């Protein structure tokens, strides 16, 4: 029975590999903070890299690595000038994409699920309390819905990344951003 299951698995893999479509994509974009972090960060840059597999003409599954770097801003809190450092979001997601058309201009919707590591934040306060530096780093479950289009190898999308919350008690902050990405998505193999 084990030999039969092994033979069936090898045959199935062989049939799917004959029509395999390997996807390789990368791109850059603009990241706009949302959630609580929007109060003390400005926009930033986003970059992504993905390696995937075309399950059918309409469905891709990929592993997506995305990095967002949000620049800190200045804020006046209780009459005190506070300067926030930058925030780095590193996401590793399993991403599914569904194309609504088969040829030419191909709009799509996608959903990514995985983990996001939220990099350190440095806070400097001037005033009665002197300089204060706070560093935080955590990893959270992340969800990333996106809509976009592919035309030839050109790939453009708008994505929302929800990376959960960081901090504790009164200092708990929600971390999320919108990204507008432009890149290339290549397809190798297949019919």
N, C-alpha and C positions, 0 to 999 in steps of 0.2 A: 504494500500500500504506500509506503514512504517513497519507493522508487517511482511509482506512478505519479504521486503529487510533485515530486521533484521534476520529472519529465514534463508534466503539464505546466509547471511554473516556468521552466526554461523555454518551452514552446511559446507560451504567452509573451514572455519578454522578447523573444526573437521576432514575433509578429509585430509587436509595437515598436521595436527598435528599427524595423525596416522603414517605417513611416515617421520616424522621430523628427520632431522639429525642436531643436535646441534654440533657446532665446538668450541673448546677451544684450543687456542695456545699461546705459549710464546717462547721467545728466546733472544739471545744476539748476538752481532756482532761487527764488526769494522766499524767505520765511517770515510770516507775520504772527507775532505771539497773540494768543487768546487765553481766556481763563484768568486766574489771579496773577500769573506772571506778566500779563500785558500791562499791569500797573507800574512795573519797574523795569521792563525791558523794551527796547525798540526792535525794529526789524533786523533781519540778519540774512545769512546765506544758507542754502540747503544744497546737498549733493546726495546722489544715490547711485547704487550699483546693484544690478540684479542678474541672476542666472536662473533660467527657467526651462520649462518643457511645454510644448504645445500638445495638450491632451487631444483636442480636436481643432478644427479650423476656428471655432468660436471661443474655446476655453484654453487659457494658459494658467499654469501653476509655477510660481517662482519663489526663490529665496531672495528677499530684498534687504539690503543694508542701506540705511539712510542716516545721514548726519546733518543736524541742524545746529547752527551757531547763532545765538541771539545776543545782540550787543546790549550791555547794561545801560541804564539811564540814571538821571538825577531826579530826586524827589525831595520835597520838603514835608517832613513828618513832625508834628508837634513843635513847629518852629525851628526844627533842626534840619540842616542840609544833609541828605543821605545820598551817597553814590553807590550804585549797585554794579557789580562786575558782570561778566558775561555768563551765559548759560549754554552748555553744550548738551544736546540730546543725541544719543546714539541708539538707533533702533535696528533690531534684527527681527524680520517678520516673514511669515509664510503668507504669500500673496496670491490671490486668485483673481483672474481678469476674464470678463465676458465681453466679447465683441458683438455689437448689434448689427454689423454689416460684414459681408465676407470679402469684399474687394474695394479698392480705391480708398476713399476717405472712410476710416473705420472708427466711429465713436465706441467707447467702452466704459464700463463701470468695473471697479475693482474693490476688493476688501482684503486688508492685511491684518493678521493677528500675530502677536509676538511679545517681545520684551523691549523696553526702552530704558537705557541707563541715563540718568539725569546728572550731568556733571556739576562741578563745584560752583558755588556762588560766593563772591567776596563782597562784603558790605563794609563801607567805611563811613562812619558818622562823625561830623564835626560839630562842636558845641560844648556843652557842659560835661558830656561823658567822654570826650576825647575820641580816639580812633577805635573802632570796633571791627573785627574781622570775623566773619562767620563762614564756615565751609560746610557744604552739605553734598552728599552723593548717595544716590539710591537707585534701585532698579525696580520697575513696575511693569505690570501687564499693560500692553498697548493695543489700540485698535486704530486702523487707518483706512477709512473709506476714501475713494477717489473717483473722479470722473475725468475722462480725457479723450484723446483721439490719437490714432496712428495713421500716418500718410506716408507710404513707402517705408523708410527707416526713421522718419521724423516722429517723435513721440512727445506729446504735450499733455500735462494733466494738472488738475487742481486737487490737492489732498488735504484732509483734516487729520491731524495726529492727536489722539488723546492719550497722554502718558500717565494718567492718574494724578495722585497728589504726592507732595513731598513736605517734610517738616512735621512738627507735632504740636498738638494743642492749639493755642491761638496763632501759631506761626505756620499752620498747615496751609499750603497753597496748591491750587490746581494748576497742572502743567499741560498745555496744549498749544498747537499752532496750525495755521493754514500755510500751505506751500504752493507756489506756482512754479512748475518744473518744465524745463525744455531739455530734451535729450535725444538720443538715438537708441533704437531697439532693433537689433539685427536678428534674423531668423536663418538658421543653418539646417540643411537637410530637408527631408520630407519630399512630397511630390511637387 
